[in-house]
Amino acid sequence: MRVTSKGQVTIPQSIREKMGITPSTEIDFKEEGAKIYIVKSKASQKTGKKFRRFRGVATIKMSTDEIMALTRGK
């Protein structure tokens, strides 16, 4: 793996999928001796768990226009 001139590296897709790293995931760097680890930040871990239980809860079949009409009124 190579570091770009901007200091960027690409995390391989298999690792991103295994660790649940998405484009909005916050990460930290942890240094232990001569090794550096990439870890999910505490804020990122809390946010993901907070909303996970709501996945698939909305069961009402309404179009976007119908929802907007309800929220805006007449």
MOPAC internal coordinates of N, CA, C and O (Angstrom, degrees):
PM7 1SCF
backbone

  N    0.0000 0     0.00 0     0.00 0    0    0    0
  C    1.4490 1     0.00 0     0.00 0    1    0    0
  C    1.5291 1   107.18 1     0.00 0    2    1    0
  O    1.2310 1   120.94 1   -39.45 1    3    2    1
  N    1.3069 1   115.80 1   140.55 1    3    2    1
  C    1.4561 1   121.27 1  -175.57 1    5    3    2
  C    1.5293 1   109.86 1  -117.85 1    6    5    3
  O    1.2310 1   120.62 1   -36.68 1    7    6    5
  N    1.3149 1   116.42 1   143.32 1    7    6    5
  C    1.4621 1   122.45 1   176.50 1    9    7    6
  C    1.5259 1   107.78 1   -90.40 1   10    9    7
  O    1.2310 1   120.58 1   -47.26 1   11   10    9
  N    1.3609 1   116.50 1   132.74 1   11   10    9
  C    1.4652 1   119.89 1   179.38 1   13   11   10
  C    1.5215 1   110.29 1   -76.55 1   14   13   11
  O    1.2310 1   120.67 1    -7.12 1   15   14   13
  N    1.3245 1   116.32 1   172.88 1   15   14   13
  C    1.4655 1   120.96 1   178.50 1   17   15   14
  C    1.5294 1   112.08 1   -63.84 1   18   17   15
  O    1.2310 1   120.51 1   160.39 1   19   18   17
  N    1.3409 1   116.63 1   -19.61 1   19   18   17
  C    1.4669 1   121.15 1   177.53 1   21   19   18
  C    1.5257 1   112.00 1   -91.76 1   22   21   19
  O    1.2310 1   119.98 1  -176.04 1   23   22   21
  N    1.3397 1   117.65 1     3.96 1   23   22   21
  C    1.4524 1   121.54 1   179.82 1   25   23   22
  C    1.5150 1   113.52 1    81.04 1   26   25   23
  O    1.2310 1   119.93 1  -159.18 1   27   26   25
  N    1.3225 1   117.73 1    20.82 1   27   26   25
  C    1.4595 1   121.76 1  -177.34 1   29   27   26
  C    1.5233 1   111.43 1   -99.78 1   30   29   27
  O    1.2310 1   121.49 1   -32.05 1   31   30   29
  N    1.3367 1   114.76 1   147.95 1   31   30   29
  C    1.4635 1   121.39 1   172.31 1   33   31   30
  C    1.5228 1   107.40 1  -132.23 1   34   33   31
  O    1.2310 1   120.53 1   -23.11 1   35   34   33
  N    1.3112 1   116.60 1   156.89 1   35   34   33
  C    1.4526 1   121.26 1   177.03 1   37   35   34
  C    1.5228 1   108.68 1  -100.61 1   38   37   35
  O    1.2310 1   120.72 1   -54.66 1   39   38   37
  N    1.3254 1   116.22 1   125.34 1   39   38   37
  C    1.4598 1   120.66 1   175.29 1   41   39   38
  C    1.5209 1   106.12 1   -80.86 1   42   41   39
  O    1.2310 1   119.70 1   -55.46 1   43   42   41
  N    1.3232 1   118.17 1   124.54 1   43   42   41
  C    1.4678 1   120.19 1  -177.97 1   45   43   42
  C    1.5367 1   112.00 1   -56.05 1   46   45   43
  O    1.2310 1   121.04 1   -35.68 1   47   46   45
  N    1.3246 1   115.62 1   144.32 1   47   46   45
  C    1.4622 1   122.10 1  -176.64 1   49   47   46
  C    1.5243 1   112.19 1   -55.95 1   50   49   47
  O    1.2310 1   119.97 1   138.76 1   51   50   49
  N    1.3124 1   117.66 1   -41.24 1   51   50   49
  C    1.4718 1   120.30 1  -178.41 1   53   51   50
  C    1.5292 1   111.14 1   -61.64 1   54   53   51
  O    1.2310 1   120.17 1   142.42 1   55   54   53
  N    1.3189 1   117.27 1   -37.58 1   55   54   53
  C    1.4691 1   121.14 1   178.69 1   57   55   54
  C    1.5234 1   110.35 1   -72.50 1   58   57   55
  O    1.2310 1   120.26 1   138.29 1   59   58   57
  N    1.3500 1   117.12 1   -41.71 1   59   58   57
  C    1.4743 1   120.04 1   178.05 1   61   59   58
  C    1.5206 1   110.39 1   -59.26 1   62   61   59
  O    1.2310 1   120.39 1   135.70 1   63   62   61
  N    1.3367 1   116.86 1   -44.30 1   63   62   61
  C    1.4690 1   120.75 1  -179.96 1   65   63   62
  C    1.5258 1   111.46 1   -65.45 1   66   65   63
  O    1.2310 1   120.31 1   135.76 1   67   66   65
  N    1.3203 1   117.02 1   -44.24 1   67   66   65
  C    1.4655 1   121.59 1  -179.19 1   69   67   66
  C    1.5244 1   111.36 1   -62.78 1   70   69   67
  O    1.2310 1   120.08 1   141.75 1   71   70   69
  N    1.3262 1   117.46 1   -38.25 1   71   70   69
  C    1.4657 1   121.73 1  -176.46 1   73   71   70
  C    1.5248 1   113.09 1   -93.71 1   74   73   71
  O    1.2310 1   120.03 1   175.30 1   75   74   73
  N    1.3383 1   117.55 1    -4.70 1   75   74   73
  C    1.4606 1   120.68 1   179.83 1   77   75   74
  C    1.5169 1   112.71 1    71.40 1   78   77   75
  O    1.2310 1   120.28 1  -146.69 1   79   78   77
  N    1.3203 1   117.06 1    33.31 1   79   78   77
  C    1.4633 1   121.62 1   179.77 1   81   79   78
  C    1.5213 1   108.61 1   -89.57 1   82   81   79
  O    1.2310 1   120.70 1   -63.38 1   83   82   81
  N    1.3277 1   116.27 1   116.62 1   83   82   81
  C    1.4654 1   123.12 1   178.94 1   85   83   82
  C    1.5208 1   108.50 1  -113.33 1   86   85   83
  O    1.2310 1   119.40 1    -7.77 1   87   86   85
  N    1.3413 1   118.75 1   172.23 1   87   86   85
  C    1.4617 1   120.21 1  -178.62 1   89   87   86
  C    1.5361 1   115.03 1   -55.41 1   90   89   87
  O    1.2310 1   119.41 1   155.54 1   91   90   89
  N    1.3222 1   118.74 1   -24.46 1   91   90   89
  C    1.4675 1   119.65 1  -178.64 1   93   91   90
  C    1.5320 1   113.21 1   -97.39 1   94   93   91
  O    1.2310 1   120.02 1  -177.82 1   95   94   93
  N    1.3237 1   117.56 1     2.18 1   95   94   93
  C    1.4596 1   121.56 1  -177.00 1   97   95   94
  C    1.5255 1   111.17 1   -72.03 1   98   97   95
  O    1.2310 1   120.83 1   -47.65 1   99   98   97
  N    1.3316 1   116.01 1   132.35 1   99   98   97
  C    1.4603 1   121.76 1   175.03 1  101   99   98
  C    1.5217 1   107.63 1   -87.35 1  102  101   99
  O    1.2310 1   120.29 1   -44.99 1  103  102  101
  N    1.3328 1   117.05 1   135.01 1  103  102  101
  C    1.4533 1   121.04 1   177.73 1  105  103  102
  C    1.5255 1   109.93 1  -125.92 1  106  105  103
  O    1.2310 1   121.26 1   -21.25 1  107  106  105
  N    1.3139 1   115.19 1   158.75 1  107  106  105
  C    1.4595 1   122.50 1   175.51 1  109  107  106
  C    1.5164 1   108.38 1  -125.93 1  110  109  107
  O    1.2310 1   120.83 1   -17.77 1  111  110  109
  N    1.3224 1   116.02 1   162.23 1  111  110  109
  C    1.4524 1   121.79 1   175.14 1  113  111  110
  C    1.5170 1   107.59 1  -111.00 1  114  113  111
  O    1.2310 1   120.86 1   -50.19 1  115  114  113
  N    1.3286 1   115.96 1   129.81 1  115  114  113
  C    1.4540 1   121.67 1  -179.09 1  117  115  114
  C    1.5237 1   107.76 1  -115.95 1  118  117  115
  O    1.2310 1   120.91 1   -53.50 1  119  118  117
  N    1.3193 1   115.86 1   126.50 1  119  118  117
  C    1.4589 1   120.84 1  -177.78 1  121  119  118
  C    1.5217 1   109.72 1  -105.24 1  122  121  119
  O    1.2310 1   120.95 1   -52.58 1  123  122  121
  N    1.3252 1   115.79 1   127.42 1  123  122  121
  C    1.4581 1   122.14 1   176.43 1  125  123  122
  C    1.5199 1   107.91 1  -133.42 1  126  125  123
  O    1.2310 1   121.19 1   -77.33 1  127  126  125
  N    1.3011 1   115.33 1   102.67 1  127  126  125
  C    1.4665 1   119.83 1  -177.66 1  129  127  126
  C    1.5179 1   110.07 1    63.94 1  130  129  127
  O    1.2310 1   120.95 1    55.51 1  131  130  129
  N    1.3266 1   115.79 1  -124.49 1  131  130  129
  C    1.4611 1   121.13 1  -179.11 1  133  131  130
  C    1.5244 1   112.70 1   -92.45 1  134  133  131
  O    1.2310 1   120.47 1  -173.31 1  135  134  133
  N    1.3528 1   116.71 1     6.69 1  135  134  133
  C    1.4646 1   120.35 1  -178.42 1  137  135  134
  C    1.5210 1   110.96 1  -111.34 1  138  137  135
  O    1.2310 1   121.28 1   -31.90 1  139  138  137
  N    1.3328 1   115.16 1   148.10 1  139  138  137
  C    1.4590 1   121.89 1   176.22 1  141  139  138
  C    1.5216 1   107.41 1  -123.08 1  142  141  139
  O    1.2310 1   120.92 1   -48.66 1  143  142  141
  N    1.3431 1   115.84 1   131.34 1  143  142  141
  C    1.4521 1   121.97 1  -179.46 1  145  143  142
  C    1.5183 1   109.64 1  -114.52 1  146  145  143
  O    1.2310 1   120.71 1   -36.82 1  147  146  145
  N    1.3253 1   116.25 1   143.18 1  147  146  145
  C    1.4624 1   121.72 1   172.15 1  149  147  146
  C    1.5159 1   106.26 1   -98.27 1  150  149  147
  O    1.2310 1   120.79 1   -54.99 1  151  150  149
  N    1.3401 1   116.10 1   125.01 1  151  150  149
  C    1.4647 1   120.86 1   180.00 1  153  151  150
  C    1.5205 1   108.87 1  -131.34 1  154  153  151
  O    1.2310 1   120.85 1   -29.01 1  155  154  153
  N    1.3349 1   115.99 1   150.99 1  155  154  153
  C    1.4573 1   119.76 1   174.11 1  157  155  154
  C    1.5148 1   108.00 1   -66.60 1  158  157  155
  O    1.2310 1   120.48 1   -42.19 1  159  158  157
  N    1.3334 1   116.69 1   137.81 1  159  158  157
  C    1.4592 1   119.39 1   178.51 1  161  159  158
  C    1.5214 1   109.34 1   -70.89 1  162  161  159
  O    1.2310 1   120.22 1   -21.83 1  163  162  161
  N    1.3183 1   117.19 1   158.17 1  163  162  161
  C    1.4629 1   122.26 1  -179.54 1  165  163  162
  C    1.5236 1   110.48 1   -60.25 1  166  165  163
  O    1.2310 1   119.78 1   140.62 1  167  166  165
  N    1.3372 1   118.03 1   -39.38 1  167  166  165
  C    1.4710 1   121.85 1  -179.53 1  169  167  166
  C    1.5243 1   110.35 1   -61.78 1  170  169  167
  O    1.2310 1   119.99 1   139.43 1  171  170  169
  N    1.3060 1   117.63 1   -40.57 1  171  170  169
  C    1.4609 1   122.26 1  -178.92 1  173  171  170
  C    1.5239 1   110.98 1   -66.60 1  174  173  171
  O    1.2310 1   119.89 1   141.03 1  175  174  173
  N    1.3181 1   117.82 1   -38.97 1  175  174  173
  C    1.4580 1   121.68 1  -178.88 1  177  175  174
  C    1.5132 1   110.81 1   -68.38 1  178  177  175
  O    1.2310 1   119.76 1   139.93 1  179  178  177
  N    1.3247 1   118.06 1   -40.07 1  179  178  177
  C    1.4618 1   121.32 1  -179.22 1  181  179  178
  C    1.5226 1   111.40 1   -67.09 1  182  181  179
  O    1.2310 1   120.21 1   136.72 1  183  182  181
  N    1.3278 1   117.20 1   -43.28 1  183  182  181
  C    1.4609 1   121.06 1  -177.69 1  185  183  182
  C    1.5190 1   111.38 1   -62.60 1  186  185  183
  O    1.2310 1   119.83 1   136.21 1  187  186  185
  N    1.3173 1   117.93 1   -43.79 1  187  186  185
  C    1.4532 1   120.80 1  -179.00 1  189  187  186
  C    1.5122 1   112.52 1   -61.76 1  190  189  187
  O    1.2310 1   120.22 1   138.36 1  191  190  189
  N    1.3226 1   117.19 1   -41.64 1  191  190  189
  C    1.4607 1   121.12 1  -178.99 1  193  191  190
  C    1.5224 1   111.42 1   -72.33 1  194  193  191
  O    1.2310 1   120.63 1   147.44 1  195  194  193
  N    1.3172 1   116.41 1   -32.56 1  195  194  193
  C    1.4576 1   121.28 1  -175.98 1  197  195  194
  C    1.5263 1   111.61 1   -60.56 1  198  197  195
  O    1.2310 1   119.77 1   141.20 1  199  198  197
  N    1.3184 1   118.04 1   -38.80 1  199  198  197
  C    1.4575 1   121.73 1  -174.64 1  201  199  198
  C    1.5213 1   113.65 1  -102.70 1  202  201  199
  O    1.2310 1   119.93 1   171.79 1  203  202  201
  N    1.3137 1   117.74 1    -8.21 1  203  202  201
  C    1.4706 1   121.23 1  -176.95 1  205  203  202
  C    1.5228 1   111.84 1   -58.84 1  206  205  203
  O    1.2310 1   119.90 1   142.30 1  207  206  205
  N    1.3412 1   117.80 1   -37.70 1  207  206  205
  C    1.4659 1   120.14 1  -177.32 1  209  207  206
  C    1.5252 1   113.05 1   -68.62 1  210  209  207
  O    1.2310 1   119.92 1   163.36 1  211  210  209
  N    1.3315 1   117.76 1   -16.64 1  211  210  209
  C    1.4596 1   120.92 1   179.75 1  213  211  210
  C    1.5294 1   112.84 1   -89.18 1  214  213  211
  O    1.2310 1   119.76 1   173.18 1  215  214  213
  N    1.3081 1   118.06 1    -6.82 1  215  214  213
  C    1.4629 1   121.37 1  -178.39 1  217  215  214
  C    1.5230 1   109.77 1   -60.76 1  218  217  215
  O    1.2310 1   120.67 1   -54.05 1  219  218  217
  N    1.3266 1   116.32 1   125.95 1  219  218  217
  C    1.4526 1   122.37 1   177.60 1  221  219  218
  C    1.5163 1   114.99 1    79.70 1  222  221  219
  O    1.2310 1   119.67 1  -170.38 1  223  222  221
  N    1.3478 1   118.24 1     9.62 1  223  222  221
  C    1.4578 1   121.31 1  -177.81 1  225  223  222
  C    1.5261 1   112.03 1   -76.11 1  226  225  223
  O    1.2310 1   120.07 1   142.23 1  227  226  225
  N    1.3111 1   117.47 1   -37.77 1  227  226  225
  C    1.4677 1   120.92 1  -178.11 1  229  227  226
  C    1.5249 1   109.30 1   -69.73 1  230  229  227
  O    1.2310 1   120.89 1   -66.86 1  231  230  229
  N    1.3323 1   115.90 1   113.14 1  231  230  229
  C    1.4548 1   119.53 1  -176.16 1  233  231  230
  C    1.5199 1   112.73 1  -115.65 1  234  233  231
  O    1.2310 1   119.68 1   177.00 1  235  234  233
  N    1.3234 1   118.21 1    -3.00 1  235  234  233
  C    1.4582 1   121.42 1   179.93 1  237  235  234
  C    1.5229 1   108.80 1   -74.75 1  238  237  235
  O    1.2310 1   120.78 1   -49.90 1  239  238  237
  N    1.3080 1   116.12 1   130.10 1  239  238  237
  C    1.4620 1   121.26 1  -178.76 1  241  239  238
  C    1.5274 1   109.37 1   -94.46 1  242  241  239
  O    1.2310 1   120.52 1   -90.40 1  243  242  241
  N    1.3071 1   116.61 1    89.60 1  243  242  241
  C    1.4677 1   121.24 1   178.99 1  245  243  242
  C    1.5159 1   108.35 1  -125.79 1  246  245  243
  O    1.2310 1   121.04 1   -31.21 1  247  246  245
  N    1.3052 1   115.62 1   148.79 1  247  246  245
  C    1.4602 1   119.79 1   176.15 1  249  247  246
  C    1.5207 1   108.84 1   -79.50 1  250  249  247
  O    1.2310 1   120.81 1   -14.85 1  251  250  249
  N    1.3000 1   116.05 1   165.15 1  251  250  249
  C    1.4585 1   120.90 1   177.46 1  253  251  250
  C    1.5201 1   110.97 1   -59.68 1  254  253  251
  O    1.2310 1   120.48 1   139.12 1  255  254  253
  N    1.3273 1   116.69 1   -40.88 1  255  254  253
  C    1.4660 1   120.41 1   179.60 1  257  255  254
  C    1.5299 1   111.40 1   -62.24 1  258  257  255
  O    1.2310 1   120.28 1   140.21 1  259  258  257
  N    1.3262 1   117.07 1   -39.79 1  259  258  257
  C    1.4633 1   120.44 1   179.17 1  261  259  258
  C    1.5241 1   111.20 1   -66.86 1  262  261  259
  O    1.2310 1   119.97 1   139.87 1  263  262  261
  N    1.3101 1   117.66 1   -40.13 1  263  262  261
  C    1.4609 1   121.20 1   177.95 1  265  263  262
  C    1.5214 1   110.33 1   -65.26 1  266  265  263
  O    1.2310 1   120.45 1   137.31 1  267  266  265
  N    1.3174 1   116.74 1   -42.69 1  267  266  265
  C    1.4712 1   120.80 1  -179.91 1  269  267  266
  C    1.5328 1   110.21 1   -64.29 1  270  269  267
  O    1.2310 1   119.76 1   141.51 1  271  270  269
  N    1.3129 1   118.06 1   -38.49 1  271  270  269
  C    1.4614 1   121.43 1   178.02 1  273  271  270
  C    1.5205 1   110.56 1   -63.53 1  274  273  271
  O    1.2310 1   120.09 1   141.08 1  275  274  273
  N    1.3268 1   117.44 1   -38.92 1  275  274  273
  C    1.4687 1   121.14 1   178.13 1  277  275  274
  C    1.5242 1   111.72 1   -66.32 1  278  277  275
  O    1.2310 1   120.33 1   137.81 1  279  278  277
  N    1.3249 1   116.97 1   -42.19 1  279  278  277
  C    1.4638 1   120.00 1  -176.44 1  281  279  278
  C    1.5257 1   112.81 1   -76.89 1  282  281  279
  O    1.2310 1   119.95 1   149.94 1  283  282  281
  N    1.3100 1   117.70 1   -30.06 1  283  282  281
  C    1.4676 1   121.23 1  -177.82 1  285  283  282
  C    1.5288 1   114.03 1   -91.42 1  286  285  283
  O    1.2310 1   121.23 1   157.53 1  287  286  285
  N    1.2824 1   115.25 1   -22.47 1  287  286  285
  C    1.4709 1   118.29 1  -175.21 1  289  287  286
  C    1.5174 1   110.71 1    77.01 1  290  289  287
  O    1.2310 1   121.25 1    11.45 1  291  290  289
  N    1.3218 1   115.21 1  -168.55 1  291  290  289
  C    1.4735 1   118.82 1  -176.54 1  293  291  290
  C    1.4986 1   112.24 1   -93.93 1  294  293  291
  O    1.2310 1   120.10 1   180.00 1  295  294  293

